[in-house]
Amino acid sequence: MLEFPLWKKLWLWGLTLAAAVLSLPSLFSVGGLDWPASLPDPQVNLGLDLAGGSHLLLEAKAADVRAQRLENMEENVRQLMRNASPRVRIGDVSTGDGRLSFMLDNVADIDRARGLIEPVMQGASTTREWELAVVDGQRMVMTQTDAGVNQAIDDAMDSATEVVRRRIDELGTREPTIIRQGDTRIVVQVPGLEDPEALKSLLGQTAQLELKLVDLNALPENVAAGIAPAGSQIFPYATDTPQEGRFEAVRRLGGIRGDSLTGAQAGVDPRSNQNVVNITFDAQGGAKFAKLTTENTGKPFAIILDGQVLSAPNINEPIIGGRAQISGSFTPESANNLAISLRSGALPVPLTVVEERTVGPDLGAGSIRKGLLAMGIGSLAVIALMIATYGRFGVYATAALILNVLMLLGLMAAAISR
């Protein structure tokens, strides 16, 4: 007969009991009992069908991806031509219908301009995203290809799915289901969250942050009428701000985007006692922000979030530390949600909710009760058969079976709660 040393017996029994104890919070939860709040509570998470929760179907518009890629290309082209040595002068830039066209001031610059543009036409993948043609000997026309746009949409949806996952993880929610459906849709299921409005507010916020200079040459009457000067665009002020109902004209290009952020934290401004969001730029974004504020000291710049102006403060002095502060009539909850959205990254494309469901836990509770009843009857029948057939050894087998189930449940709960 095998004989184990005492230390090994104590070790094995201790390990077995410790794993079994980890299953108790899950058993208390399923049984409707309260587990002491002062004790750790690793639990096996129930799915949406058992625990209830929120179900959302999000959709992106392909036209938004096209427009965004077009704007990015325009800014790239302007910067390439401006930074070329000697500079390539262009004018009469127009966008629309998936095309970007511009006129060269000097026809002799066509080959040089083509050489500058060719490297950025490929896009991030191997699919060619743009086609280039010269019209009338002096106008260059860049056209988006269908294959390139489809690849851009696919990449944007992959990125959006990951951003949605990071935002939900920041909420501390366990075991969400986040999957792509079709080309432009994302299914989100969050068990245990019965407030879809909070989830919609978090996921519906694109969190596209932009810092742009205010166009001081824009006439107030034209801005109020929605007429933007050449090279500028008009944004409304956000609701719940002192300037609600007004508009601001800003320079369309040359600002800073939120993709340069490395951190965002909700806080309170000690001077005004207002809720704010403190943001930090990466090295490149910090340098660009320092240059922007140094060259435009004394001028206002607009803080724009998802197409709405939060505020337009003056640049009192160069900001060279790579840090800035966003204010805009925040509540503690809205400031925290914005910080989560900015930390998680901006959605590469706006998402809209096309389907929304709140699943109550009643159906799941009924299924749990029936499952427990079936498990109890089946277990008792198996135990009775084992004891009747094997006697004392049936008792040993039953005890081992029960401990095995408790250990598996406890280890699953501990693994999920990490």
C-alpha positions as CSV (number, residue, x, y, z in Angstrom):
1,M,0.0,0.0,0.0
2,L,1.3,3.4,-0.9
3,E,2.3,5.5,2.1
4,F,2.9,9.3,1.7
5,P,5.0,11.4,4.1
6,L,3.0,13.6,6.5
7,W,4.2,16.9,4.9
8,K,3.0,15.7,1.5
9,K,-0.4,14.8,2.9
10,L,-0.8,18.2,4.5
11,W,0.4,19.9,1.4
12,L,-2.1,18.1,-0.9
13,W,-5.0,18.5,1.5
14,G,-4.2,22.2,2.0
15,L,-4.1,22.8,-1.7
16,T,-7.3,20.9,-2.3
17,L,-9.2,22.8,0.5
18,A,-7.8,26.2,-0.7
19,A,-9.0,25.6,-4.2
20,A,-12.4,24.4,-2.9
21,V,-12.7,27.5,-0.7
22,L,-12.3,29.7,-3.8
23,S,-15.5,28.3,-5.2
24,L,-17.6,29.5,-2.2
25,P,-18.2,33.1,-3.6
26,S,-19.6,31.7,-6.8
27,L,-21.8,29.2,-4.9
28,F,-23.1,32.1,-2.6
29,S,-23.8,34.2,-5.7
30,V,-25.8,31.5,-7.5
31,G,-27.7,30.7,-4.3
32,G,-28.7,34.3,-3.9
33,L,-26.7,34.7,-0.6
34,D,-24.5,37.7,0.3
35,W,-20.8,37.0,0.5
36,P,-19.0,39.1,3.2
37,A,-17.8,42.4,1.6
38,S,-14.6,42.3,3.6
39,L,-13.5,39.0,2.0
40,P,-12.1,38.4,-1.5
41,D,-14.8,37.3,-3.9
42,P,-13.5,35.6,-7.0
43,Q,-16.4,34.5,-9.0
44,V,-17.2,32.7,-12.3
45,N,-18.8,35.3,-14.5
46,L,-22.2,34.5,-15.9
47,G,-23.0,35.3,-19.5
48,L,-25.6,37.7,-20.8
49,D,-28.3,35.0,-21.0
50,L,-27.9,34.2,-17.3
51,A,-26.8,37.4,-15.6
52,G,-28.7,39.9,-17.9
53,G,-27.0,43.0,-19.2
54,S,-26.8,45.3,-22.2
55,H,-26.7,44.5,-25.9
56,L,-25.7,47.1,-28.4
57,L,-25.2,46.9,-32.2
58,L,-22.9,49.7,-33.4
59,E,-22.4,50.7,-37.1
60,A,-20.0,52.9,-38.9
61,K,-20.6,54.7,-42.2
62,A,-18.2,54.0,-45.1
63,A,-18.6,57.6,-46.2
64,D,-17.1,58.8,-43.0
65,V,-13.9,56.8,-43.6
66,R,-13.7,58.1,-47.2
67,A,-14.0,61.7,-46.0
68,Q,-11.5,61.3,-43.2
69,R,-8.9,59.7,-45.5
70,L,-9.4,62.5,-48.0
71,E,-8.8,65.1,-45.4
72,N,-5.7,63.3,-44.1
73,M,-4.3,63.1,-47.6
74,E,-4.9,66.8,-48.2
75,E,-3.0,67.7,-45.1
76,N,-0.2,65.3,-46.1
77,V,0.1,66.8,-49.6
78,R,0.1,70.4,-48.3
79,Q,2.9,69.5,-45.8
80,L,5.0,67.6,-48.4
81,M,4.8,70.5,-50.8
82,R,5.5,73.1,-48.1
83,N,8.5,71.2,-46.7
84,A,10.1,70.5,-50.1
85,S,13.3,72.3,-51.0
86,P,12.7,74.4,-52.9
87,R,9.1,74.6,-52.0
88,V,6.5,73.4,-54.5
89,R,3.8,76.0,-54.6
90,I,0.2,74.9,-55.2
91,G,-3.2,76.6,-55.3
92,D,-6.8,76.0,-56.1
93,V,-7.1,72.9,-53.9
94,S,-10.5,71.1,-54.0
95,T,-11.9,67.9,-52.5
96,G,-15.1,66.0,-53.2
97,D,-16.4,62.8,-54.7
98,G,-13.4,60.9,-53.4
99,R,-11.0,63.1,-55.2
100,L,-8.3,65.6,-54.2
101,S,-7.2,68.0,-56.9
102,F,-4.8,70.9,-56.9
103,M,-3.1,73.2,-59.3
104,L,0.6,73.7,-59.5
105,D,1.9,77.2,-59.8
106,N,4.8,76.1,-62.0
107,V,4.2,73.3,-64.6
108,A,7.9,72.5,-64.3
109,D,7.3,71.1,-60.8
110,I,5.0,68.2,-62.0
111,D,7.7,65.5,-61.9
112,R,9.0,66.7,-58.5
113,A,5.5,66.8,-57.1
114,R,4.7,63.3,-58.3
115,G,7.9,62.1,-56.7
116,L,6.8,63.6,-53.4
117,I,3.3,62.2,-53.5
118,E,4.0,58.6,-54.8
119,P,5.4,57.3,-51.4
120,V,2.2,58.3,-49.5
121,M,-0.3,56.9,-52.1
122,Q,0.3,53.3,-51.0
123,G,-1.4,53.6,-47.7
124,A,-0.6,51.4,-44.6
125,S,-1.2,48.1,-46.4
126,T,-0.1,46.6,-49.7
127,T,-3.3,47.7,-51.4
128,R,-2.9,50.8,-53.5
129,E,-5.2,53.4,-52.0
130,W,-4.9,56.3,-54.5
131,E,-4.5,56.8,-58.3
132,L,-2.7,59.9,-59.6
133,A,-3.4,61.7,-62.9
134,V,-2.3,65.0,-64.5
135,V,-5.2,67.0,-66.1
136,D,-4.7,69.9,-68.4
137,G,-0.9,69.7,-68.0
138,Q,-0.9,71.5,-64.7
139,R,-3.6,70.1,-62.4
140,M,-2.9,66.9,-60.4
141,V,-5.9,64.8,-59.4
142,M,-5.7,62.0,-56.8
143,T,-8.6,59.5,-56.7
144,Q,-9.4,57.0,-54.0
145,T,-9.6,53.4,-55.3
146,D,-12.4,51.1,-54.2
147,A,-9.9,48.5,-53.1
148,G,-8.0,51.0,-51.0
149,V,-11.2,52.4,-49.4
150,N,-12.4,48.9,-48.6
151,Q,-9.0,48.1,-47.0
152,A,-9.2,51.4,-45.0
153,I,-12.7,50.6,-43.8
154,D,-11.5,47.1,-42.7
155,D,-8.5,48.6,-40.8
156,A,-10.7,51.3,-39.3
157,M,-13.2,48.7,-38.0
158,D,-10.5,46.5,-36.6
159,S,-9.1,49.5,-34.7
160,A,-12.6,50.6,-33.6
161,T,-13.3,47.1,-32.2
162,E,-10.1,47.3,-30.2
163,V,-10.9,50.8,-28.9
164,V,-14.4,49.7,-27.8
165,R,-12.8,46.7,-26.0
166,R,-10.3,49.0,-24.2
167,R,-13.1,51.4,-23.1
168,I,-15.3,48.6,-21.7
169,D,-12.2,47.1,-19.9
170,E,-11.7,50.5,-18.2
171,L,-15.1,50.2,-16.7
172,G,-14.0,47.1,-14.9
173,T,-16.7,45.0,-16.6
174,R,-16.0,41.3,-16.8
175,E,-16.3,39.0,-19.8
176,P,-17.8,41.4,-22.4
177,T,-18.5,40.0,-25.8
178,I,-17.2,42.4,-28.6
179,I,-17.1,41.0,-32.1
180,R,-17.3,42.4,-35.6
181,Q,-20.5,41.7,-37.6
182,G,-20.2,42.2,-41.3
183,D,-18.1,44.9,-42.8
184,T,-19.2,47.9,-40.7
185,R,-20.9,46.6,-37.6
186,I,-19.7,45.7,-34.0
187,V,-21.8,43.7,-31.5
188,V,-21.3,44.6,-27.9
189,Q,-22.7,42.5,-25.0
190,V,-21.9,43.4,-21.5
191,P,-23.2,41.0,-18.8
192,G,-24.4,42.5,-15.5
193,L,-24.6,46.0,-16.9
194,E,-28.3,47.0,-17.0
195,D,-27.8,50.7,-17.8
196,P,-27.4,50.9,-21.6
197,E,-27.4,54.7,-21.6
198,A,-24.1,54.8,-19.7
199,L,-22.6,52.3,-22.2
200,K,-24.0,54.3,-25.2
201,S,-22.6,57.5,-23.8
202,L,-19.1,55.9,-23.5
203,L,-19.1,54.0,-26.8
204,G,-20.9,56.6,-28.9
205,Q,-18.3,59.2,-28.1
206,T,-15.8,59.2,-30.9
207,A,-13.3,61.1,-28.7
208,Q,-11.7,62.8,-31.7
209,L,-9.9,65.6,-30.0
210,E,-8.5,68.5,-32.1
211,L,-6.6,71.6,-31.1
212,K,-6.9,74.3,-33.8
213,L,-6.2,77.9,-34.1
214,V,-9.2,80.3,-34.2
215,D,-9.5,82.2,-37.4
216,L,-9.3,85.9,-36.3
217,N,-10.0,87.1,-39.8
218,A,-13.4,85.6,-39.9
219,L,-16.2,88.1,-39.8
220,P,-18.6,87.5,-36.8
221,E,-21.7,87.9,-39.0
222,N,-20.4,85.3,-41.5
223,V,-19.5,82.9,-38.7
224,A,-23.0,83.3,-37.3
225,A,-24.5,82.6,-40.7
226,G,-22.3,79.5,-41.1
227,I,-20.1,81.0,-43.8
228,A,-16.4,79.9,-43.4
229,P,-13.5,81.8,-44.9
230,A,-11.2,80.0,-47.3
231,G,-9.0,77.5,-45.5
232,S,-11.2,77.5,-42.4
233,Q,-14.2,75.7,-41.1
234,I,-17.0,76.4,-38.6
235,F,-17.8,74.4,-35.5
236,P,-20.6,74.9,-32.9
237,Y,-20.0,75.2,-29.3
238,A,-20.9,72.2,-27.2
239,T,-24.1,72.1,-25.2
240,D,-24.0,73.1,-21.5
241,T,-21.2,75.6,-22.2
242,P,-21.6,79.4,-21.7
243,Q,-21.2,79.9,-25.5
244,E,-23.9,77.4,-26.4
245,G,-25.7,78.3,-29.6
246,R,-22.6,80.2,-30.9
247,F,-20.1,79.1,-33.5
248,E,-16.4,79.4,-33.9
249,A,-14.3,79.6,-37.1
250,V,-11.0,77.7,-36.9
251,R,-8.1,77.0,-39.3
252,R,-8.9,73.7,-41.0
253,L,-5.3,72.4,-41.2
254,G,-2.2,72.7,-39.0
255,G,-3.7,71.8,-35.7
256,I,-3.0,68.8,-33.4
257,R,-5.0,65.7,-33.2
258,G,-5.8,63.5,-30.2
259,D,-3.8,60.6,-31.5
260,S,-0.7,62.3,-30.0
261,L,-2.0,61.8,-26.5
262,T,-0.3,59.4,-24.1
263,G,-2.5,60.0,-21.1
264,A,-5.6,61.6,-19.8
265,Q,-6.9,61.9,-16.2
266,A,-10.0,63.5,-14.7
267,G,-9.2,66.1,-12.1
268,V,-10.3,69.4,-10.5
269,D,-8.7,72.8,-11.4
270,P,-7.7,74.3,-8.0
271,R,-8.0,77.8,-9.3
272,S,-11.6,77.6,-10.6
273,N,-12.7,74.4,-8.8
274,Q,-14.1,73.1,-12.1
275,N,-13.9,69.5,-13.3
276,V,-11.3,69.2,-16.0
277,V,-9.3,66.6,-17.9
278,N,-5.6,66.8,-17.8
279,I,-3.9,65.4,-21.0
280,T,-0.3,64.5,-21.8
281,F,1.2,64.5,-25.3
282,D,3.9,62.2,-26.6
283,A,7.3,63.6,-27.6
284,Q,6.2,64.5,-31.2
285,G,2.9,65.9,-30.1
286,G,4.5,67.8,-27.3
287,A,7.0,69.4,-29.6
288,K,4.3,70.3,-32.1
289,F,2.1,71.8,-29.3
290,A,5.1,73.8,-28.0
291,K,5.7,75.1,-31.5
292,L,2.0,76.0,-32.0
293,T,1.8,77.9,-28.7
294,T,5.1,79.6,-29.1
295,E,4.3,80.9,-32.6
296,N,0.8,82.0,-31.6
297,T,1.2,83.4,-28.1
298,G,-1.7,85.8,-27.4
299,K,-4.0,84.2,-29.9
300,P,-6.9,81.9,-29.1
301,F,-7.1,78.2,-30.0
302,A,-10.1,76.0,-29.9
303,I,-10.4,72.7,-28.1
304,I,-12.7,70.6,-30.3
305,L,-14.2,67.3,-29.3
306,D,-16.3,65.3,-31.8
307,G,-17.0,68.4,-33.9
308,Q,-18.0,70.6,-31.0
309,V,-16.0,73.4,-29.4
310,L,-15.5,72.9,-25.6
311,S,-13.6,76.2,-25.1
312,A,-11.4,78.6,-27.0
313,P,-8.9,80.0,-24.5
314,N,-6.1,82.4,-25.3
315,I,-2.5,81.1,-25.4
316,N,-1.0,83.3,-22.6
317,E,2.4,81.8,-22.9
318,P,4.2,78.9,-24.7
319,I,3.3,75.5,-23.3
320,I,6.4,73.4,-23.5
321,G,5.8,70.7,-21.0
322,G,3.7,68.5,-23.3
323,R,0.8,68.9,-20.9
324,A,-2.6,70.7,-21.3
325,Q,-5.9,70.9,-19.6
326,I,-9.4,70.5,-21.1
327,S,-12.3,72.4,-19.5
328,G,-15.9,72.6,-20.6
329,S,-18.6,72.4,-17.9
330,F,-17.9,68.8,-17.0
331,T,-19.5,66.8,-14.2
332,P,-17.2,64.3,-12.4
333,E,-18.8,61.5,-14.4
334,S,-18.5,63.2,-17.8
335,A,-14.9,64.2,-17.1
336,N,-14.1,60.6,-16.1
337,N,-15.8,59.2,-19.2
338,L,-13.9,61.6,-21.4
339,A,-10.6,60.7,-19.8
340,I,-11.4,57.0,-20.4
341,S,-12.3,57.7,-24.0
342,L,-9.1,59.7,-24.6
343,R,-6.9,57.1,-22.8
344,S,-8.4,54.3,-24.8
345,G,-7.8,56.2,-28.1
346,A,-10.1,57.9,-30.4
347,L,-12.4,55.8,-32.6
348,P,-11.1,56.0,-36.1
349,V,-14.6,56.3,-37.4
350,P,-17.8,57.5,-35.7
351,L,-20.1,54.7,-34.5
352,T,-23.9,54.9,-34.1
353,V,-26.2,52.6,-32.2
354,V,-28.6,50.9,-34.6
355,E,-29.9,48.3,-32.1
356,E,-30.2,48.3,-28.4
357,R,-31.5,45.7,-25.9
358,T,-31.5,45.4,-22.2
359,V,-31.7,41.8,-21.1
360,G,-33.1,41.3,-17.6
361,P,-31.7,38.6,-15.2
362,D,-35.2,37.0,-14.6
363,L,-34.9,34.5,-17.4
364,G,-31.4,33.7,-16.4
365,A,-32.4,33.2,-12.8
366,G,-35.0,30.7,-13.8
367,S,-32.5,28.8,-15.9
368,I,-30.1,28.8,-13.0
369,R,-32.8,27.4,-10.7
370,K,-33.7,24.7,-13.1
371,G,-30.1,23.8,-13.8
372,L,-29.4,23.5,-10.1
373,L,-32.4,21.3,-9.6
374,A,-31.4,19.1,-12.5
375,M,-27.8,18.9,-11.2
376,G,-29.0,18.1,-7.7
377,I,-31.3,15.3,-8.8
378,G,-28.7,13.9,-11.2
379,S,-25.9,14.1,-8.5
380,L,-28.0,12.4,-5.9
381,A,-28.9,9.6,-8.3
382,V,-25.2,9.1,-9.2
383,I,-24.2,9.1,-5.5
384,A,-26.9,6.6,-4.5
385,L,-25.9,4.3,-7.3
386,M,-22.1,4.5,-6.5
387,I,-22.7,3.8,-2.8
388,A,-25.2,1.0,-3.4
389,T,-22.7,-0.6,-5.9
390,Y,-19.4,0.0,-4.2
391,G,-20.3,0.6,-0.6
392,R,-17.5,2.3,1.3
393,F,-15.4,2.9,-1.8
394,G,-18.5,4.6,-3.3
395,V,-18.4,7.1,-0.4
396,Y,-14.7,7.8,-1.2
397,A,-15.4,8.2,-4.9
398,T,-18.3,10.6,-4.1
399,A,-16.2,12.7,-1.8
400,A,-13.5,12.9,-4.5
401,L,-16.0,13.8,-7.1
402,I,-17.4,16.7,-5.0
403,L,-14.0,18.0,-4.2
404,N,-13.0,17.8,-7.8
405,V,-16.0,19.9,-8.9
406,L,-15.3,22.5,-6.2
407,M,-11.6,22.7,-7.1
408,L,-12.4,23.2,-10.8
409,L,-15.0,25.9,-9.9
410,G,-12.6,27.7,-7.6
411,L,-9.7,27.6,-10.0
412,M,-11.9,29.0,-12.8
413,A,-13.1,31.8,-10.6
414,A,-9.5,32.6,-9.5
415,A,-8.3,32.6,-13.2
416,I,-11.1,34.9,-14.4
417,S,-10.7,37.4,-11.5
418,R,-7.0,38.0,-12.2
